[in-house]
Amino acid sequence: MRLLGMGVPVGLQFSITAIGSVMLQSAVSSLGAVCGPGVAVASALPISFGGGLEVALTALATGATLLPLDARGDGLDGLVRSLTTHRCDQLHLSPHLLLALCPHPDAGAALATVSLVSTCGEA
Protein backbone atom coordinates (compact mmCIF):
# COMPACT_ATOMS: atom_id res chain seq x y z
CA MET A 1 0.00 0.00 0.00
CA ARG A 2 1.40 3.37 -1.04
CA LEU A 3 1.04 5.84 1.88
CA LEU A 4 3.03 8.88 0.76
CA GLY A 5 1.03 11.35 -1.29
CA MET A 6 -2.27 9.74 -0.30
CA GLY A 7 -3.14 12.00 2.62
CA VAL A 8 -2.30 9.31 5.16
CA PRO A 9 -0.21 10.68 8.05
CA VAL A 10 3.23 9.11 8.23
CA GLY A 11 5.22 9.48 11.44
CA LEU A 12 8.71 10.91 11.31
CA GLN A 13 11.33 10.52 13.97
CA PHE A 14 14.16 13.04 14.26
CA SER A 15 17.20 12.56 16.44
CA ILE A 16 18.72 15.60 18.14
CA THR A 17 21.59 15.33 15.65
CA ALA A 18 19.16 15.42 12.73
CA ILE A 19 17.39 18.47 14.16
CA GLY A 20 20.74 20.22 14.62
CA SER A 21 21.68 19.35 11.06
CA VAL A 22 18.36 20.72 9.73
CA MET A 23 18.89 23.95 11.68
CA LEU A 24 22.44 24.37 10.40
CA GLN A 25 21.51 23.59 6.79
CA SER A 26 18.51 25.89 6.99
CA ALA A 27 20.51 28.76 8.41
CA VAL A 28 22.93 28.66 5.47
CA SER A 29 20.44 27.71 2.75
CA SER A 30 18.68 30.12 0.43
CA LEU A 31 15.84 30.43 2.96
CA GLY A 32 18.33 31.34 5.67
CA ALA A 33 19.81 34.02 3.40
CA VAL A 34 16.48 35.88 3.39
CA CYS A 35 15.54 35.10 6.96
CA GLY A 36 16.80 36.81 10.08
CA PRO A 37 16.15 39.53 12.66
CA GLY A 38 13.38 41.86 11.57
CA VAL A 39 11.83 39.31 9.19
CA ALA A 40 8.32 38.05 9.96
CA VAL A 41 7.79 34.46 8.80
CA ALA A 42 4.23 33.12 8.58
CA SER A 43 3.86 29.36 8.29
CA ALA A 44 0.61 27.50 7.70
CA LEU A 45 2.52 24.21 7.43
CA PRO A 46 1.99 21.77 10.31
CA ILE A 47 5.02 21.67 12.63
CA SER A 48 4.71 17.87 12.57
CA PHE A 49 5.41 17.91 8.83
CA GLY A 50 9.07 18.02 7.74
CA GLY A 51 8.60 21.25 5.76
CA GLY A 52 6.82 22.95 8.66
CA LEU A 53 9.54 21.87 11.06
CA GLU A 54 12.28 23.19 8.78
CA VAL A 55 10.57 26.56 8.32
CA ALA A 56 10.05 26.91 12.09
CA LEU A 57 13.61 25.91 12.94
CA THR A 58 15.06 28.19 10.26
CA ALA A 59 13.08 31.17 11.51
CA LEU A 60 14.11 30.54 15.10
CA ALA A 61 17.75 29.75 14.26
CA THR A 62 18.17 32.96 12.27
CA GLY A 63 16.38 35.26 14.73
CA ALA A 64 13.28 35.89 12.61
CA THR A 65 9.80 36.23 14.09
CA LEU A 66 7.70 33.09 13.53
CA LEU A 67 3.94 33.35 13.14
CA PRO A 68 2.43 29.85 13.15
CA LEU A 69 -0.93 29.87 11.36
CA ASP A 70 -3.70 27.30 11.82
CA ALA A 71 -5.77 27.39 8.65
CA ARG A 72 -7.75 24.31 9.70
CA GLY A 73 -8.78 25.83 13.01
CA ASP A 74 -9.10 29.50 12.00
CA GLY A 75 -10.36 28.99 8.46
CA LEU A 76 -9.40 31.01 5.42
CA ASP A 77 -10.83 34.25 6.85
CA GLY A 78 -8.74 33.81 10.00
CA LEU A 79 -5.63 33.19 7.90
CA VAL A 80 -6.28 36.39 5.91
CA ARG A 81 -6.89 38.37 9.13
CA SER A 82 -3.64 37.11 10.68
CA LEU A 83 -1.60 37.94 7.57
CA THR A 84 -3.14 41.40 7.34
CA THR A 85 -2.64 42.13 11.05
CA HIS A 86 0.94 40.86 11.34
CA ARG A 87 2.19 42.15 7.95
CA CYS A 88 4.46 39.16 7.29
CA ASP A 89 7.45 39.16 4.95
CA GLN A 90 7.31 35.45 4.13
CA LEU A 91 4.48 32.95 3.76
CA HIS A 92 4.93 29.17 3.75
CA LEU A 93 1.92 26.98 3.02
CA SER A 94 0.62 24.08 0.94
CA PRO A 95 -0.18 24.55 -2.76
CA HIS A 96 -3.85 23.82 -2.11
CA LEU A 97 -4.07 26.50 0.57
CA LEU A 98 -2.36 29.03 -1.70
CA LEU A 99 -4.92 28.27 -4.42
CA ALA A 100 -7.72 28.84 -1.91
CA LEU A 101 -6.14 32.06 -0.61
CA CYS A 102 -5.53 33.84 -3.93
CA PRO A 103 -9.19 34.45 -4.94
CA HIS A 104 -10.18 35.64 -1.43
CA PRO A 105 -11.54 39.21 -1.59
CA ASP A 106 -8.98 40.46 0.95
CA ALA A 107 -5.98 38.51 -0.40
CA GLY A 108 -4.39 41.65 -1.82
CA ALA A 109 -4.24 43.34 1.58
CA ALA A 110 -3.13 40.13 3.29
CA LEU A 111 -0.26 39.57 0.85
CA ALA A 112 0.75 43.23 0.42
CA THR A 113 3.93 42.91 2.51
CA VAL A 114 4.82 39.32 1.54
CA SER A 115 7.98 39.20 -0.56
CA LEU A 116 8.55 35.41 -0.49
CA VAL A 117 5.98 32.65 -0.83
CA SER A 118 6.93 28.98 -0.69
CA THR A 119 4.74 25.93 -1.04
CA CYS A 120 5.41 22.30 -0.21
CA GLY A 121 3.71 19.26 1.14
CA GLU A 122 1.55 17.83 -1.61
CA ALA A 123 2.62 15.16 -4.06
N, C-alpha and C positions, 0 to 999 in steps of 0.2 A: 504494500500500500504506500503510495507516494504522499507524504505529509506536507513537505515544503511547498508553498505556493497554493495550498488548498484552504487556507484559513484556519488550519488546525494549529493551536498553540504548541510550540516545541520548546522544551526547557533548555536553557543554556546554563552552563556552569563556568564561572570565571575564577581562576586562582588569583591571589593577590599580585602575583607576578604578571599575569595577563592584564589585569586592570592597570598596573603601573606601565606596562608596555603600551596599552591603548592611550593612556594619558600622555606619555612621552611622544608617541607617533602623532597624536592629534595636535599637540602643542607646536610641532614643527611642520605639520602638513599645510596644505593650502587653506584649510579652514582655520588653523591656528594663526596663519599670517594675517587674516582679516578679523581676528577675534582677540579681544584684550580689554583692558580697563576702559571704561566709557562706552563699551559696545553692549547693547541690549539684545540678547538672543532669546527668541521665542521658539519653543519646541512643543509641537503637538504630537510628537512621537512617544509612544509608551517607553518609560525608563527600563522596562523589562525586555525591550527589544534592543538588539545590538546597536542599531542606528541611534536610537534614543539615548542609550547609555553613552555612546561615543560623543554625541552632541553635548550632553550634560557634563561629562568629564572634561571635554575640551573647553567649554565655557568656564567652568570652575578652575581648571588648571591655568588658564590664561588671564584670569581676573575679570572676565566679563560678567555682566549681570544675566542670570538665567531666569526666564519666565516660563515655567512649565504650564502648558495649556491642556485642558481636559475637554476636548471636543465632544466626547461621548456624554459626559456629565453636564456640560454647559450648553451644548448644542451649537449650531452655527452662529446664531445671534450672539451668544456669549463669547465665542471665539473672536468675532468681529469687534465686540465691545472691548475686550481685553487688548487687542492689537491697537485699537484707536486710543484707548486710555494710556497705554504704556509706551506708545510710539517706538516700537522695536526697530532695530537695524537689520536683523536677520530673522528669517522664518524657516523652520524645518518641519515638514509634515509629509503625509503620504500623498501620492499622486491623486488618489480619489478625493481626498479632502481639499486639495488645491482646486480640482475641477468643480467641487461644490462651492468653494469660496468665491471664485472669480465672478460668477454672475450675481452675487449678492448685491443688493442696492447700495450698501455702504462699503463695499470692498475697496473702492478708490480711497476713501478716507482711512480705512484700516491699513492699507498697504502704502500709504503716502511716504512714510519714512523708511520702508524696507528697501535695502539695497542689495540683499542677497537672499534668494529663495532656493532651498534644496529639498528634493523629494527622494524618498527611498521607502522600501518596505513592502512593495507589491511585485510579485513575479508576473 
